[in-house]
Amino acid sequence: MGFIQRSDDWFATTRVAKFFEMNERGTTLFTEFGGAVATFMTMSYILAINPAILAQSGGPCVPDPEDEGGIFGESYEECLENLKREYITATAVVSCLACILMGLLANLPIALAPGMGMNAYFTYSVVGWRGTGETSWNAACTAILIEGFIFLVLAVSGVRVFLSKLIPEPVRLATPAAIGFFLAHLGLQTAEGIGIVVSDIATAVTLGACPEDKRTPIVAFTESCAADTNTCVVSDAYTCDDLGGVMTSPTTWMGILGMMIILVLLAYKWRSSMIIGIGFVTFTSWFRNTAITYFPDTIVGDDRFDYFRQVVAFKKMS
């Protein structure tokens, strides 16, 4: 009898195993541990995507009057970077509490974290990119607080279940698939993905994956932008049509390699396929002075590496 089997047999007799009904559900300690690691790794993108999207709203950051760059100034960029790290802490804490409550109160193996979709609506439709919308960040946060209390009342009173049954079944079935396509599209973009999909004026999206030095930013060509290009509003949208280099980005091919590893291992029915594929790509991106590193020899790369090598850090929220 090996170590894993002995550990599973011992744990099956504990109060924790009885509380979670592990014997009745036919599961073991190491099975649950492997499932937890795989679930965390497949959901950990939220720790990058959610803060990145929310930080693009500008948050409480305001342009420095002495900085001519305005919302593109160095002080504003620094504020956004600090804001993003605060959002990372908030996302991690909320996800942790939600998962613990789901396990202890509902006794269900369901992982919870901030959902995708509403954060994009909050940033790009309500507040606007870097606060360029018609609604202020403070007003939008107040509305979210009120919304949270409303949803709490609906959930406790049971009205939420009644309302959900009023939604047509085709819509209920289509919604998770639509969210899945949305997340896949995010993963194929550059902001926090592999960059295989980029913006296109004619078709909205097209094949990209060009290196950073081949990217041409797409701007909102307003009257003020036409008069002074320094006032043009830009984002992370770009095209590869001008300078070329389509499908030559090393990070894109590393992402494709990671997906191929997962697919091959899934074909051989390896339960740890997700862990191995994601872990391989993640580990290789840690090395500096490579074409696929997440920490390039730039100011941003050095700042990322300084934050990364702390290993464990808790960003205070101001």
Secondary structure, DSSP 8 states (H G I E B T S, - for coil): --HHHHHHHHHTTSHHHHHTTTTTTT--HHHHHHHHHHHHHHHTTHHHHHHHHHHTT-TT----TT-TTGGGSHHHHHHHHHHHHHHHHHHHHHHHHHHHHIIIII---------TTHHHIIIIIII-GGG-SSS-HHHHHHHHHHHHHHHHHHHHHTHHHHHHHHS-HHHHHHHHHHHHHHHHHHHHSSSSS---EEEETTTEEEE----GGG-EEEEE--HHHHH-GGG-EEEEEEESTTT--TT--HHHHHHHHHHHHHHHHHHTT-TTHHHHHHHHHHHHTTSSSSTT-SS-SSHHHHHHHHHHTTSS------
